[in-house]
Amino acid sequence: AFLSLPPARLHLLPPPSSPLYDSPFAEPCGKGMMGTPHNPPVHTTTISMMAAAASKSSSIHQDEDGNCVFGKKEYWDQMYGGGRGGETASGKRAIVKAADRKQLPSDAYSWYCGWDELEPFWRMIVPDRTSRILIAGIGNDPTPVGMFDAGWTTMLAYDYSQGGVDRARELFGADRGNSVELITADARNLPLETASVDSTLDKGTLDAIYITGEDIFLDSVKEMGRVTAAGGYVVSISRVIERNFLLGAFDEQLWVNVHDGSLAFATDGEATIDLGAELFSWKRTAI
């Protein structure tokens, strides 16, 4: 069981209405700013739910105290349960009124991009389909299902919300679900042995954690490092965390940075602009 394991193409930009850009993390988000000078994608015209939530100037996706709800476990429990204001499934009062928020779909939602856009870069960074894969904050994103179907089948995925784990189990289905380990866990304290993971995919999870607080974010990155084996990778798709802060969170004595958020191309010419966010990756060099 996973837990016990020690010709280039010309890419035209999609229109602003493209689903690739319809992400809650798309615009300035509290601490992290899309407008900072770190090769930001050009698609900044769509409304960003997460950005607006973290912005002090907006009430969208804020609780009554003005804090961004994307950093609250209760929000995700409510969202995955299909809550639309009032009370959650457990009877607790919803932390965001329906009138103040744009509801994310509870059944399935791909943050930033889907597997089709991610695959060329993932295949380039993690070519070995026997790698032990960790999915950080799986929730209701069908991207890991596409990864599984493409051959990366030694997979463990976790989410802080039990509702997210339940949704992931539904997305994987009975056949795949018997091969994938799905657990509820805190990113700061994973129930995994040290160096038991070959590669981790983070697609928006660190962004949400960062909104919660820098200390929590740094603890989560440290835990990613603990479970990653030497020679393993962390691949992060991010649009919220300030570039230098994100890069600095990975200790240069333990990691080599491979992708730094700059425009990059996959083997067959696919560009990171297709990801709807920025690509970061690191290779673990020491334990």
Buried (B, 14 or more C-beta within 10 A) or exposed (E): EBEEBEEEEEEEBBEEEEEBBBBBBBBBBBBBBBEEEBBBBEBBEBBBBBBBBBBEEBBBBBBEEEBBBBBBBBBBBBBBBBBBBEEBEEEEEBBBBEEBBEBBEBEBBBBBBBBEBBBBBBBBBBEEEEBBBBBBBBBBBBBBBBBBEEEBBBBBBBBBBBBBBBBBBEBBEEEBBEEBBBBBBBBBEBEBBEBBBBBBBBBBBBBBBBBBEBEBBBBBBBBBBBBBBEEBBBBBBBBBBBBEBBBEBBEEEBBEEBBBBEEBBBEEEBBBBBBBBBBBBBBBBEE
